[in-house]
């Protein structure tokens, strides 16, 4: 059986969303085309699912965040992974 923690690493980031600091648990996954996708949870509920396109823009695959908040989450993920 595959080790989900190894294959789909999780980590936490702190992001300011709508004027409030949130601690977000991020689970990294991969799409069938090999592009990383990030499932983001807050208070044990899925908040958003995002990925970075080939031009460096962040796209929301699931959720209802404003683009500005999507970008903040994406930048925080990149900073964590860097």
C-alpha positions as CSV (number, residue, x, y, z in Angstrom):
1,X,0.0,0.0,0.0
2,X,1.3,3.5,-0.9
3,X,2.4,5.9,1.9
4,X,0.1,8.9,1.3
5,X,2.3,11.2,3.4
6,X,5.3,10.4,1.1
7,X,3.4,10.5,-2.1
8,X,1.1,13.4,-1.2
9,X,3.1,15.6,1.2
10,X,1.2,17.9,3.6
11,X,2.4,21.1,5.3
12,X,0.9,24.2,6.9
13,X,1.1,27.8,5.8
14,X,-0.2,31.0,7.4
15,X,-2.0,33.3,5.0
16,X,-4.0,36.5,5.4
17,X,-7.4,36.0,3.7
18,X,-10.1,38.7,3.8
19,X,-8.2,40.6,6.6
20,X,-7.9,37.5,8.8
21,X,-4.8,35.4,9.3
22,X,-5.6,31.7,8.6
23,X,-3.6,28.6,9.2
24,X,-4.0,26.4,6.1
25,X,-3.1,22.8,5.8
26,X,-2.0,22.0,2.3
27,X,-1.9,18.6,0.6
28,X,0.2,18.4,-2.6
29,X,-1.1,16.1,-5.3
30,X,-0.5,15.8,-9.0
31,X,-2.8,15.9,-12.0
32,X,-2.7,13.4,-14.8
33,X,-0.6,15.9,-16.8
34,X,2.1,16.0,-14.1
35,X,1.3,19.5,-12.8
36,X,1.2,19.8,-9.0
37,X,-2.2,20.7,-7.5
38,X,-2.6,21.9,-4.0
39,X,-5.7,21.1,-1.8
40,X,-6.0,23.6,0.9
41,X,-7.9,23.0,4.2
42,X,-9.0,25.4,7.0
43,X,-10.8,24.2,10.1
44,X,-10.8,20.6,8.7
45,X,-12.9,21.8,5.7
46,X,-11.6,22.1,2.1
47,X,-11.1,25.8,1.3
48,X,-9.8,25.6,-2.2
49,X,-7.8,23.6,-4.7
50,X,-5.3,25.5,-6.8
51,X,-2.6,25.0,-9.3
52,X,-0.1,27.2,-11.1
53,X,-0.4,27.3,-14.9
54,X,2.5,27.3,-17.4
55,X,2.6,31.1,-17.3
56,X,3.0,31.3,-13.5
57,X,-0.6,32.3,-12.8
58,X,-2.6,30.6,-10.0
59,X,-5.9,29.0,-11.1
60,X,-8.6,27.8,-8.7
61,X,-9.9,24.4,-9.6
62,X,-12.4,24.2,-6.7
63,X,-13.6,26.8,-4.2
64,X,-14.8,30.3,-4.0
65,X,-11.8,32.5,-3.2
66,X,-11.2,35.8,-4.9
67,X,-8.2,35.9,-7.2
68,X,-6.3,38.1,-4.8
69,X,-6.6,35.4,-2.1
70,X,-5.8,32.6,-4.5
71,X,-2.6,34.4,-5.4
72,X,-1.7,34.9,-1.7
73,X,-2.2,31.2,-1.0
74,X,-0.1,30.3,-4.1
75,X,2.7,32.6,-3.1
76,X,2.7,31.2,0.4
77,X,2.9,27.7,-1.0
78,X,5.9,28.6,-3.2
79,X,7.6,30.3,-0.3
80,X,7.2,27.2,1.8
81,X,8.5,24.9,-1.0
82,X,11.4,27.1,-1.8
